[in-house]
Structure formats: C-alpha cells, structure tokens
Amino acid sequence: MAETVATLRDELVEIRRDLHAHPELARTEERTTKVVADRLRVAGLEPVLLPGAGLICDIGPGPTVTGRKRIGVRADLDALPLPDTSGVPWASRNRGIAHACGHDLHTTAVLGAGLLLAELATAGQLRTGVRLIFQPAEEVQPGGALDVVAAGALDGVGQIYAVHTDPKVDVGKVGTRIGPITSASDEVTVVVTGPGGHTSRPHLTADVVFALGQVVTQVPAVLGRRLDPRSGVNLTWGAISAGTAPNAVPTSGVVKGTLRCLDVRAWEKASAVFHEAVVQATTALGVEVEVRHQRGVPPVDNDERATGVLEAAARDVLGPDSVQLTEQSLGGEDFAWYLTRVPGALARLGTRTPGGHSFDIHQGDLRIDERAVEAGALLLARAAWLAGGV
C-alpha cells in the first residue's frame, strides 16, 4: 500500500492545493465535488452525486457478495467564511473564504484512500466493500451529515471512519480516544425587547440592556448548578448588540453564543435548563424574551473496537510510535451523527512540521505539513482494509 501511494503522492498534493485555492462554503461545494468525482471516474469508479453537493462512491464487493456490510470512510468538503492569510502560493482565490479547518486535507486523504482501495479491489485483495462519503456542509448547523444520511449514504454500511486535522500534533502522528472525542455544540440566541425610553427614567420602561446583562452573567452560572459538572457544560457568548445612543434605552437587544456539553445526557437536558434560566433571569425586569436554541451536533463518541482498528492501522503504516492519546475537545463535529447510527471512530491527524510552528484551526493563517496528505490516505485505506477483515 505504501508503495502505491508513493506513485500518487505528488498528484494528491496538487489536488489538495487546488482545493485549497478554490474553497467553497457549505452547500455550494459543486467544484470540489466535480474535482473528486472526475478523479474517481478516471480510476474506473462510479461516484454517485448527492443532491446539491457531495457524493458517495462504492469500491469492491457489496454485501450481497460478501455477506458483510461496507466500511464507510468520510470526508467533509466545505470551507469557512474567513480570509486566507496563509501566504502560500496556493492561497484561496475566493475572497473571504478559506480552508481554515483542513477539509481540503480530509477530502484529499479520503480520495487517496479510495484510489488505493480501488487498486486492491482490482487485484482481488479487498475482502469487504468500502463506501467513500464526501459530505458537504460540516461547518454549519444543522450540518450536512444529516442530509447525507437522509439520502441513504449509510445504507449497507456497518462501520465508518474519518480523520480531522490537528495542527498541534506532528505530522506522522495520530491522536485517538475511546468514547467522546468532541463535544456537543449548539447555537443559542436570546432576543430581549421592551418599549424603550430615556436613560434618566429607567423605572418607566423596561431596561433591555440591563436584562441582557443578567442573561449574560446569570445563565452560565445556572447551567453550572443545574447540570452535572462532570458533563463539561460550557456556555460562551460570542456576540451582543443593543442600542446606539448612551442616553436612550433601546427597544431591543440580542446576545448569541454556543452551548457545549461533553456528555450526551447533559446535552439532552441542556435545552430545557437553558430556557428556564433565561426566563428566570429576566422575569422581574418587565421585558419580553425570545429564546432560540439551534440543536447542533452530539459528541463524536468513538467506538472502542473501531478506535482499535484506527490505532492498528496507524502503527502499520505510520510506525509503532505513531499513536498518542488525545484530549476531548469542546469543538463540535457532525461526524457524530454517523456514529449515532453505526459504530466507528475519528482520529486526529497530525499536520505540524516537527519543531515547527503550532497553528490553530479556524484561523486564516493555517498551514499544514503536506506529508499529512499521504499519511491520511494510508491511514484511512489501511483502516478500511483492516475493518473489513475483522
């Protein structure tokens, strides 16, 4: 397998650079889909386009031949609405859009894995069929995973695997974890309205700004007391807006944030507790309150056996010391939805040049060590091969 990927290495790097230079936002990934589909067709495969954007592609024998469900391997296609400040020659040509989360790497790694697995299938060495899933819209809520599942992408799939860029881990290393590896992540919005008035007479109106202050300060504290502290509940406000003049009580204001939980049971309770806390914080202030809670994603809950497959694959193709324990992140990842239906696992794929700078995801200056393209392709191809034989 390693010998085969060596012949693809330069091509895969060029594809990744092309995708990086032409990023597309959620549910607009038509060019990205075409690039992937065209290369799969060159390999003699038959990708099936999904509605809007994205595709699935089956490789090797299906369940009717083997009696085994296929192994799924998933990539996400979309970029972020951020300017690309990386300074590389293949920086984004689409103004205000950047692959700042590494989805160009994920896409290329799964494509490379598919090309490797296709060669094994041609040689009769693929014991269980594989389904490549190239998913749109991971960066929005609700994410594209739900659309892909609704389109039947998991029909006949028994396990699923994925990787996520980790620029704080050296290239050639992977981070794994049994159980939750990411957090549940929801978007929350509170809109407060009142009649407005003069700041010299706050007692004759309903003070919208003061009410927002109570929401901002009290609600996170209430969540910390009403939900199990071991569940890692975190409410962080990201935007607040009210009024334009220092001497006028505005008629409306809004605060927005994210509500994250490390535990799925707490996530299931958090919505009701959040709503109650907002109401309690504002009831005595005479304002009207609208609470919006956009459910996002549950935690990515790695299956123990599937995590073992990824670890074994990493040791086989990246070396005996390539696996390290990763911490659970408060970030959200809609790969979680696949794992509510079939077992599987996600690994963090190292992209930092050893001894080099540690970048961060969701930042426009993100750079990756491009050796991670080959590492990701080998890891996922080997994981799919091993999973098909266990």
ZINORHU-V342274 format. One record per residue. N is the residue number from 1. RES is the residue in one letter. SS is DSSP state (a for helix, b for strand, c for the rest). PSI is psi as a letter, one per 40 degrees, with the letter a starting at -180 (none if undefined). Layout:
# ZINORHU-V342274
n:N res:RES ss:SS psi:PSI
n:N res:RES ss:SS psi:PSI
This chain:
# ZINORHU-V342274
n:1 res:M ss:c psi:d
n:2 res:A ss:a psi:d
n:3 res:E ss:a psi:d
n:4 res:T ss:a psi:d
n:5 res:V ss:a psi:d
n:6 res:A ss:a psi:d
n:7 res:T ss:a psi:e
n:8 res:L ss:a psi:e
n:9 res:R ss:a psi:d
n:10 res:D ss:a psi:d
n:11 res:E ss:a psi:d
n:12 res:L ss:a psi:d
n:13 res:V ss:a psi:d
n:14 res:E ss:a psi:d
n:15 res:I ss:a psi:d
n:16 res:R ss:a psi:d
n:17 res:R ss:a psi:d
n:18 res:D ss:a psi:d
n:19 res:L ss:a psi:d
n:20 res:H ss:a psi:d
n:21 res:A ss:a psi:e
n:22 res:H ss:c psi:g
n:23 res:P ss:c psi:i
n:24 res:E ss:c psi:i
n:25 res:L ss:c psi:i
n:26 res:A ss:c psi:h
n:27 res:R ss:c psi:e
n:28 res:T ss:c psi:e
n:29 res:E ss:c psi:f
n:30 res:E ss:a psi:d
n:31 res:R ss:a psi:d
n:32 res:T ss:a psi:d
n:33 res:T ss:a psi:d
n:34 res:K ss:a psi:d
n:35 res:V ss:a psi:d
n:36 res:V ss:a psi:d
n:37 res:A ss:a psi:d
n:38 res:D ss:a psi:d
n:39 res:R ss:a psi:d
n:40 res:L ss:a psi:d
n:41 res:R ss:a psi:d
n:42 res:V ss:a psi:d
n:43 res:A ss:c psi:e
n:44 res:G ss:c psi:e
n:45 res:L ss:c psi:i
n:46 res:E ss:c psi:g
n:47 res:P ss:c psi:i
n:48 res:V ss:b psi:h
n:49 res:L ss:b psi:h
n:50 res:L ss:c psi:i
n:51 res:P ss:c psi:h
n:52 res:G ss:c psi:c
n:53 res:A ss:c psi:i
n:54 res:G ss:c psi:i
n:55 res:L ss:b psi:i
n:56 res:I ss:b psi:i
n:57 res:C ss:b psi:h
n:58 res:D ss:b psi:i
n:59 res:I ss:b psi:h
n:60 res:G ss:c psi:a
n:61 res:P ss:c psi:i
n:62 res:G ss:c psi:i
n:63 res:P ss:a psi:d
n:64 res:T ss:a psi:d
n:65 res:V ss:a psi:d
n:66 res:T ss:a psi:e
n:67 res:G ss:c psi:e
n:68 res:R ss:c psi:i
n:69 res:K ss:c psi:i
n:70 res:R ss:b psi:i
n:71 res:I ss:b psi:h
n:72 res:G ss:b psi:i
n:73 res:V ss:b psi:h
n:74 res:R ss:b psi:i
n:75 res:A ss:b psi:i
n:76 res:D ss:b psi:i
n:77 res:L ss:c psi:d
n:78 res:D ss:c psi:i
n:79 res:A ss:c psi:a
n:80 res:L ss:b psi:i
n:81 res:P ss:c psi:g
n:82 res:L ss:c psi:i
n:83 res:P ss:c psi:i
n:84 res:D ss:c psi:h
n:85 res:T ss:c psi:f
n:86 res:S ss:c psi:d
n:87 res:G ss:c psi:e
n:88 res:V ss:c psi:i
n:89 res:P ss:c psi:d
n:90 res:W ss:c psi:f
n:91 res:A ss:c psi:i
n:92 res:S ss:c psi:h
n:93 res:R ss:c psi:e
n:94 res:N ss:c psi:h
n:95 res:R ss:c psi:h
n:96 res:G ss:c psi:e
n:97 res:I ss:c psi:h
n:98 res:A ss:b psi:i
n:99 res:H ss:c psi:g
n:100 res:A ss:c psi:e
n:101 res:C ss:c psi:e
n:102 res:G ss:c psi:e
n:103 res:H ss:a psi:d
n:104 res:D ss:a psi:d
n:105 res:L ss:a psi:d
n:106 res:H ss:a psi:d
n:107 res:T ss:a psi:d
n:108 res:T ss:a psi:d
n:109 res:A ss:a psi:d
n:110 res:V ss:a psi:d
n:111 res:L ss:a psi:d
n:112 res:G ss:a psi:d
n:113 res:A ss:a psi:d
n:114 res:G ss:a psi:d
n:115 res:L ss:a psi:d
n:116 res:L ss:a psi:d
n:117 res:L ss:a psi:d
n:118 res:A ss:a psi:d
n:119 res:E ss:a psi:d
n:120 res:L ss:a psi:d
n:121 res:A ss:a psi:d
n:122 res:T ss:a psi:d
n:123 res:A ss:c psi:e
n:124 res:G ss:c psi:f
n:125 res:Q ss:c psi:e
n:126 res:L ss:c psi:h
n:127 res:R ss:c psi:d
n:128 res:T ss:c psi:h
n:129 res:G ss:c psi:i
n:130 res:V ss:b psi:i
n:131 res:R ss:b psi:h
n:132 res:L ss:b psi:h
n:133 res:I ss:b psi:h
n:134 res:F ss:b psi:h
n:135 res:Q ss:b psi:h
n:136 res:P ss:c psi:i
n:137 res:A ss:c psi:f
n:138 res:E ss:c psi:d
n:139 res:E ss:c psi:e
n:140 res:V ss:c psi:i
n:141 res:Q ss:c psi:h
n:142 res:P ss:c psi:i
n:143 res:G ss:c psi:i
n:144 res:G ss:a psi:e
n:145 res:A ss:a psi:d
n:146 res:L ss:a psi:d
n:147 res:D ss:a psi:d
n:148 res:V ss:a psi:d
n:149 res:V ss:a psi:d
n:150 res:A ss:a psi:d
n:151 res:A ss:c psi:e
n:152 res:G ss:c psi:e
n:153 res:A ss:c psi:d
n:154 res:L ss:c psi:e
n:155 res:D ss:c psi:h
n:156 res:G ss:c psi:e
n:157 res:V ss:b psi:h
n:158 res:G ss:b psi:d
n:159 res:Q ss:b psi:i
n:160 res:I ss:b psi:i
n:161 res:Y ss:b psi:i
n:162 res:A ss:b psi:i
n:163 res:V ss:b psi:i
n:164 res:H ss:b psi:h
n:165 res:T ss:b psi:h
n:166 res:D ss:b psi:g
n:167 res:P ss:b psi:e
n:168 res:K ss:b psi:e
n:169 res:V ss:b psi:h
n:170 res:D ss:b psi:i
n:171 res:V ss:c psi:i
n:172 res:G ss:c psi:e
n:173 res:K ss:c psi:i
n:174 res:V ss:b psi:i
n:175 res:G ss:b psi:h
n:176 res:T ss:b psi:i
n:177 res:R ss:c psi:h
n:178 res:I ss:c psi:h
n:179 res:G ss:b psi:a
n:180 res:P ss:b psi:h
n:181 res:I ss:c psi:e
n:182 res:T ss:c psi:a
n:183 res:S ss:c psi:i
n:184 res:A ss:b psi:i
n:185 res:S ss:b psi:h
n:186 res:D ss:b psi:i
n:187 res:E ss:b psi:h
n:188 res:V ss:b psi:i
n:189 res:T ss:b psi:h
n:190 res:V ss:b psi:h
n:191 res:V ss:b psi:h
n:192 res:V ss:b psi:h
n:193 res:T ss:b psi:i
n:194 res:G ss:c psi:a
n:195 res:P ss:c psi:e
n:196 res:G ss:c psi:i
n:197 res:G ss:b psi:a
n:198 res:H ss:b psi:i
n:199 res:T ss:a psi:e
n:200 res:S ss:a psi:e
n:201 res:R ss:a psi:f
n:202 res:P ss:a psi:d
n:203 res:H ss:a psi:e
n:204 res:L ss:a psi:e
n:205 res:T ss:c psi:a
n:206 res:A ss:c psi:h
n:207 res:D ss:c psi:g
n:208 res:V ss:a psi:d
n:209 res:V ss:a psi:d
n:210 res:F ss:a psi:d
n:211 res:A ss:a psi:d
n:212 res:L ss:a psi:d
n:213 res:G ss:a psi:d
n:214 res:Q ss:a psi:d
n:215 res:V ss:a psi:d
n:216 res:V ss:a psi:d
n:217 res:T ss:a psi:d
n:218 res:Q ss:a psi:d
n:219 res:V ss:a psi:d
n:220 res:P ss:a psi:d
n:221 res:A ss:a psi:d
n:222 res:V ss:a psi:d
n:223 res:L ss:a psi:d
n:224 res:G ss:a psi:e
n:225 res:R ss:a psi:d
n:226 res:R ss:a psi:e
n:227 res:L ss:c psi:i
n:228 res:D ss:c psi:h
n:229 res:P ss:a psi:d
n:230 res:R ss:a psi:e
n:231 res:S ss:a psi:e
n:232 res:G ss:c psi:f
n:233 res:V ss:c psi:h
n:234 res:N ss:b psi:h
n:235 res:L ss:b psi:h
n:236 res:T ss:b psi:h
n:237 res:W ss:b psi:h
n:238 res:G ss:b psi:e
n:239 res:A ss:b psi:h
n:240 res:I ss:b psi:h
n:241 res:S ss:b psi:h
n:242 res:A ss:b psi:h
n:243 res:G ss:c psi:i
n:244 res:T ss:c psi:e
n:245 res:A ss:c psi:i
n:246 res:P ss:c psi:e
n:247 res:N ss:c psi:f
n:248 res:A ss:b psi:h
n:249 res:V ss:b psi:h
n:250 res:P ss:c psi:i
n:251 res:T ss:c psi:e
n:252 res:S ss:b psi:i
n:253 res:G ss:b psi:i
n:254 res:V ss:b psi:i
n:255 res:V ss:b psi:h
n:256 res:K ss:b psi:i
n:257 res:G ss:b psi:a
n:258 res:T ss:b psi:i
n:259 res:L ss:b psi:h
n:260 res:R ss:b psi:i
n:261 res:C ss:b psi:h
n:262 res:L ss:c psi:e
n:263 res:D ss:c psi:h
n:264 res:V ss:a psi:d
n:265 res:R ss:a psi:d
n:266 res:A ss:a psi:d
n:267 res:W ss:a psi:d
n:268 res:E ss:a psi:d
n:269 res:K ss:a psi:d
n:270 res:A ss:a psi:d
n:271 res:S ss:a psi:d
n:272 res:A ss:a psi:d
n:273 res:V ss:a psi:d
n:274 res:F ss:a psi:d
n:275 res:H ss:a psi:d
n:276 res:E ss:a psi:d
n:277 res:A ss:a psi:d
n:278 res:V ss:a psi:d
n:279 res:V ss:a psi:d
n:280 res:Q ss:a psi:d
n:281 res:A ss:a psi:e
n:282 res:T ss:a psi:e
n:283 res:T ss:a psi:d
n:284 res:A ss:a psi:e
n:285 res:L ss:a psi:e
n:286 res:G ss:c psi:e
n:287 res:V ss:c psi:i
n:288 res:E ss:b psi:i
n:289 res:V ss:b psi:h
n:290 res:E ss:b psi:h
n:291 res:V ss:b psi:h
n:292 res:R ss:b psi:h
n:293 res:H ss:b psi:h
n:294 res:Q ss:b psi:h
n:295 res:R ss:b psi:h
n:296 res:G ss:b psi:c
n:297 res:V ss:b psi:i
n:298 res:P ss:c psi:i
n:299 res:P ss:c psi:i
n:300 res:V ss:c psi:h
n:301 res:D ss:b psi:g
n:302 res:N ss:b psi:h
n:303 res:D ss:c psi:i
n:304 res:E ss:a psi:d
n:305 res:R ss:a psi:d
n:306 res:A ss:a psi:d
n:307 res:T ss:a psi:d
n:308 res:G ss:a psi:d
n:309 res:V ss:a psi:d
n:310 res:L ss:a psi:d
n:311 res:E ss:a psi:d
n:312 res:A ss:a psi:d
n:313 res:A ss:a psi:d
n:314 res:A ss:a psi:d
n:315 res:R ss:a psi:d
n:316 res:D ss:a psi:d
n:317 res:V ss:a psi:e
n:318 res:L ss:a psi:e
n:319 res:G ss:c psi:i
n:320 res:P ss:c psi:d
n:321 res:D ss:c psi:f
n:322 res:S ss:c psi:e
n:323 res:V ss:b psi:h
n:324 res:Q ss:b psi:i
n:325 res:L ss:b psi:h
n:326 res:T ss:c psi:i
n:327 res:E ss:c psi:i
n:328 res:Q ss:c psi:h
n:329 res:S ss:c psi:i
n:330 res:L ss:c psi:e
n:331 res:G ss:c psi:i
n:332 res:G ss:c psi:i
n:333 res:E ss:c psi:h
n:334 res:D ss:c psi:e
n:335 res:F ss:c psi:d
n:336 res:A ss:a psi:d
n:337 res:W ss:a psi:d
n:338 res:Y ss:a psi:d
n:339 res:L ss:a psi:e
n:340 res:T ss:c psi:e
n:341 res:R ss:c psi:d
n:342 res:V ss:c psi:i
n:343 res:P ss:b psi:i
n:344 res:G ss:b psi:a
n:345 res:A ss:b psi:i
n:346 res:L ss:b psi:h
n:347 res:A ss:b psi:i
n:348 res:R ss:b psi:h
n:349 res:L ss:b psi:h
n:350 res:G ss:b psi:h
n:351 res:T ss:b psi:e
n:352 res:R ss:b psi:h
n:353 res:T ss:c psi:h
n:354 res:P ss:c psi:h
n:355 res:G ss:c psi:e
n:356 res:G ss:c psi:a
n:357 res:H ss:c psi:i
n:358 res:S ss:c psi:h
n:359 res:F ss:c psi:a
n:360 res:D ss:c psi:i
n:361 res:I ss:c psi:i
n:362 res:H ss:c psi:f
n:363 res:Q ss:c psi:h
n:364 res:G ss:c psi:e
n:365 res:D ss:c psi:e
n:366 res:L ss:c psi:h
n:367 res:R ss:c psi:i
n:368 res:I ss:c psi:i
n:369 res:D ss:c psi:h
n:370 res:E ss:c psi:e
n:371 res:R ss:a psi:e
n:372 res:A ss:a psi:d
n:373 res:V ss:a psi:d
n:374 res:E ss:a psi:d
n:375 res:A ss:a psi:d
n:376 res:G ss:a psi:d
n:377 res:A ss:a psi:d
n:378 res:L ss:a psi:d
n:379 res:L ss:a psi:d
n:380 res:L ss:a psi:d
n:381 res:A ss:a psi:d
n:382 res:R ss:a psi:d
n:383 res:A ss:a psi:d
n:384 res:A ss:a psi:d
n:385 res:W ss:a psi:d
n:386 res:L ss:a psi:d
n:387 res:A ss:a psi:d
n:388 res:G ss:c psi:e
n:389 res:G ss:c psi:e
n:390 res:V ss:c psi:none
